[in-house]
Amino acid sequence: MIIILGATGYVGSAYCQYFESRNISYAALSRKDVDYTQLKPLSGFLKKIRPEFLINAAGYTGKPNVDACEDHKAECLAGNAVFPGTVQEACRQAGVRWGHVSSGCIYSGTRPGGGGFREDDPPNFSFRQNHCSFYSGTKALGEEALGYREIPAEDRPLWGHDSSPNGYIWRLRIPFDHHENPRNYLTKLIRYQKLLEATNSLSQLHEFVAATFECWEKRIPMGIYNVTNPGRVTTSEVVDLIRKTGVCTKNYEFFDNEDDFMAKAARAPRSNCVLDTSKLERAGIRMTEVHEAVEQSLRRWVPAS
Ligand SMILES: NC(=O)c1ccc[n+]([C@@H]2O[C@H](COP(=O)([O-])OP(=O)(O)OC[C@H]3O[C@@H](n4cnc5c(N)ncnc54)[C@H](OP(=O)(O)O)[C@@H]3O)[C@@H](O)[C@H]2O)c1
C-alpha cells in the first residue's frame, strides 16, 4: 500500500491515476480525513497502516498563481518549509520510506559555464540569496530542513544538519501534459495574452510520476533528484510547437524583457532555470527529450470539454 499526501491536488491526482493504471494499491490521504500536517496524527496513522512507501505531493502553491503566496506567507511557510520536516519525522518514527515532491524553482538561470544546476548546487533563488519569490524561498527552506544536501559549515541551520536521507527529494519543474487544464504549462501559454521569453527545464507530469515511482521500485539510492525531461527549451520554441501542431495558431505576443513583464504582469520574480538530469539518468531512469515530450503532448492534445 502506497500513501499519497495531497492527492486532491494537480500532482497528487496524477499519482492516483498512475497507481490505478498499474493496479497498485494506494490510499489518497486528505487533510479532511487525517490532519497529516501535524506530527502525531500522521505518525499514528502510519504506524497503524504500515504502508510500503509514502509520497508527499502536498504543499502550498498559491491560487491562481504563485503571486498569491506573497499575500499568504504564514500558510506558504507552513505548507512548504515546515511541513516536509513533519512528514520526514513521522516517516522516521513509523519506519516508512518516502518521497517528497519538491521544485526546481529554487534556481534561476544556469550554472556558471552554462550547464544545468546539479542536485548538490546550493539554491540561488532563495531567502539565503535574498533574491526569490516568497514561494521559491519556502521551497528552498523545505529542502534545507530535510538536510539531504551537504551544506557548507557557515550556512548550516542552527537546528542541526542530517545528511542521511530516509527518502527522496524529487524536483518537479513546470509540469505539462496533453490535457487542457489551467495548471498545465501548455494551457497557460495558449491562454495568456502576452508571454515572457525564457529558457527552462520542464517536466511532463505523467513521466515525472512514473520516473519518481521507478526510483522507489528500483531502490536507487535515496537523496535529491532533478526529475525533468532532459534538455532545455525556450518559450518561443514551445510556441512554435503549439502552432506547428495546430493546437493554437494565434499570433503570440511577447514582453520586451523581464522588467516589462514584472511591471505589467507579475508581483513576484519568477524562476526560469535549467536543471541537470544526469544523476537520474545514471541511475537508469530515462525520460523523453524535452522538445519531443512537448510535441508528443501537443499531438495528443485533449481540449477541455
Ligand atoms: N504545480 C506546479 O507547477 C508545481 C511545480 C513544481 C513543484 N510543485 C510542488 O508539487 C506539490 C504539489 O503541487 P500541486 O500543483 O499539485 O498543488 P495543489 O494542486 O495546490 O495541491 C496541493 C495539495 O496539497 C494539500 N495541502 C496540504 N497542505 C496544504 C496547504 N497548507 N495549503 C494548500 N494545500 C495543502 C491539499 O490536499 P488536501 O486538502 O486534500 O489534503 C492540496 O490539494 C507542491 O509541493 C508544489 O510546490 C508544483
The ligand as an SDF file (V2000), in Angstrom:
LIG
                    3D

 48 52  0  0  0  0  0  0  0  0999 V2000
    2.0970   22.5960   -9.9960 N   0  0  0  0  0  0  0  0  0  0  0  0
    3.3140   23.0560  -10.2160 C   0  0  0  0  0  0  0  0  0  0  0  0
    3.5500   23.8460  -11.1340 O   0  0  0  0  0  0  0  0  0  0  0  0
    4.4670   22.5900   -9.3520 C   0  0  0  0  0  0  0  0  0  0  0  0
    5.7680   22.7360   -9.8320 C   0  0  0  0  0  0  0  0  0  0  0  0
    6.8240   22.2990   -9.0350 C   0  0  0  0  0  0  0  0  0  0  0  0
    6.5710   21.7640   -7.7840 C   0  0  0  0  0  0  0  0  0  0  0  0
    5.2860   21.6640   -7.3310 N   0  0  0  0  0  0  0  0  0  0  0  0
    5.0820   21.1400   -5.9900 C   0  0  0  0  0  0  0  0  0  0  0  0
    4.2980   19.9640   -6.0730 O   0  0  0  0  0  0  0  0  0  0  0  0
    3.4740   19.8420   -4.9190 C   0  0  0  0  0  0  0  0  0  0  0  0
    2.0240   19.6570   -5.3860 C   0  0  0  0  0  0  0  0  0  0  0  0
    1.6630   20.7790   -6.1750 O   0  0  0  0  0  0  0  0  0  0  0  0
    0.2210   20.8850   -6.8500 P   0  0  0  0  0  0  0  0  0  0  0  0
    0.3830   21.7810   -8.0190 O   0  0  0  0  0  0  0  0  0  0  0  0
   -0.3740   19.5390   -7.0270 O   0  0  0  0  0  0  0  0  0  0  0  0
   -0.5520   21.6730   -5.7170 O   0  0  0  0  0  0  0  0  0  0  0  0
   -2.1360   21.7830   -5.4690 P   0  0  0  0  0  0  0  0  0  0  0  0
   -2.8860   21.4240   -6.7060 O   0  0  0  0  0  0  0  0  0  0  0  0
   -2.3460   23.1210   -4.8520 O   0  0  0  0  0  0  0  0  0  0  0  0
   -2.4090   20.6470   -4.3970 O   0  0  0  0  0  0  0  0  0  0  0  0
   -1.7070   20.5950   -3.1840 C   0  0  0  0  0  0  0  0  0  0  0  0
   -2.4570   19.7100   -2.2260 C   0  0  0  0  0  0  0  0  0  0  0  0
   -1.7470   19.8010   -1.0030 O   0  0  0  0  0  0  0  0  0  0  0  0
   -2.6360   19.6210    0.0900 C   0  0  0  0  0  0  0  0  0  0  0  0
   -2.2260   20.5880    1.1170 N   0  0  0  0  0  0  0  0  0  0  0  0
   -1.5970   20.2960    2.2700 C   0  0  0  0  0  0  0  0  0  0  0  0
   -1.2870   21.3790    2.9740 N   0  0  0  0  0  0  0  0  0  0  0  0
   -1.7510   22.4050    2.2590 C   0  0  0  0  0  0  0  0  0  0  0  0
   -1.7750   23.7970    2.4640 C   0  0  0  0  0  0  0  0  0  0  0  0
   -1.2470   24.3620    3.5460 N   0  0  0  0  0  0  0  0  0  0  0  0
   -2.3590   24.5680    1.5150 N   0  0  0  0  0  0  0  0  0  0  0  0
   -2.8840   24.0310    0.4100 C   0  0  0  0  0  0  0  0  0  0  0  0
   -2.8880   22.7070    0.1500 N   0  0  0  0  0  0  0  0  0  0  0  0
   -2.3260   21.9090    1.0700 C   0  0  0  0  0  0  0  0  0  0  0  0
   -4.0600   19.7650   -0.4310 C   0  0  0  0  0  0  0  0  0  0  0  0
   -4.6500   18.4680   -0.3530 O   0  0  0  0  0  0  0  0  0  0  0  0
   -5.7600   18.0560    0.7460 P   0  0  0  0  0  0  0  0  0  0  0  0
   -6.5080   19.3010    1.0920 O   0  0  0  0  0  0  0  0  0  0  0  0
   -6.5810   17.0170    0.0700 O   0  0  0  0  0  0  0  0  0  0  0  0
   -5.0350   17.4910    1.8880 O   0  0  0  0  0  0  0  0  0  0  0  0
   -3.8790   20.1590   -1.8900 C   0  0  0  0  0  0  0  0  0  0  0  0
   -4.7930   19.5040   -2.7400 O   0  0  0  0  0  0  0  0  0  0  0  0
    3.6980   21.1200   -4.0950 C   0  0  0  0  0  0  0  0  0  0  0  0
    4.6160   20.8830   -3.0810 O   0  0  0  0  0  0  0  0  0  0  0  0
    4.2800   22.0820   -5.1150 C   0  0  0  0  0  0  0  0  0  0  0  0
    5.1030   23.0550   -4.5040 O   0  0  0  0  0  0  0  0  0  0  0  0
    4.2260   22.0410   -8.0960 C   0  0  0  0  0  0  0  0  0  0  0  0
  1  2  1  0
  2  3  2  0
  2  4  1  0
  4  5  1  0
  4 48  2  0
  5  6  2  0
  6  7  1  0
  7  8  2  0
  8  9  1  0
  8 48  1  0
  9 10  1  0
  9 46  1  0
 10 11  1  0
 11 12  1  0
 11 44  1  0
 12 13  1  0
 13 14  1  0
 14 15  2  0
 14 16  1  0
 14 17  1  0
 17 18  1  0
 18 19  2  0
 18 20  1  0
 18 21  1  0
 21 22  1  0
 22 23  1  0
 23 24  1  0
 23 42  1  0
 24 25  1  0
 25 26  1  0
 25 36  1  0
 26 27  1  0
 26 35  1  0
 27 28  2  0
 28 29  1  0
 29 30  1  0
 29 35  2  0
 30 31  1  0
 30 32  2  0
 32 33  1  0
 33 34  2  0
 34 35  1  0
 36 37  1  0
 36 42  1  0
 37 38  1  0
 38 39  2  0
 38 40  1  0
 38 41  1  0
 42 43  1  0
 44 45  1  0
 44 46  1  0
 46 47  1  0
M  CHG  2   8   1  16  -1
M  END
$$$$
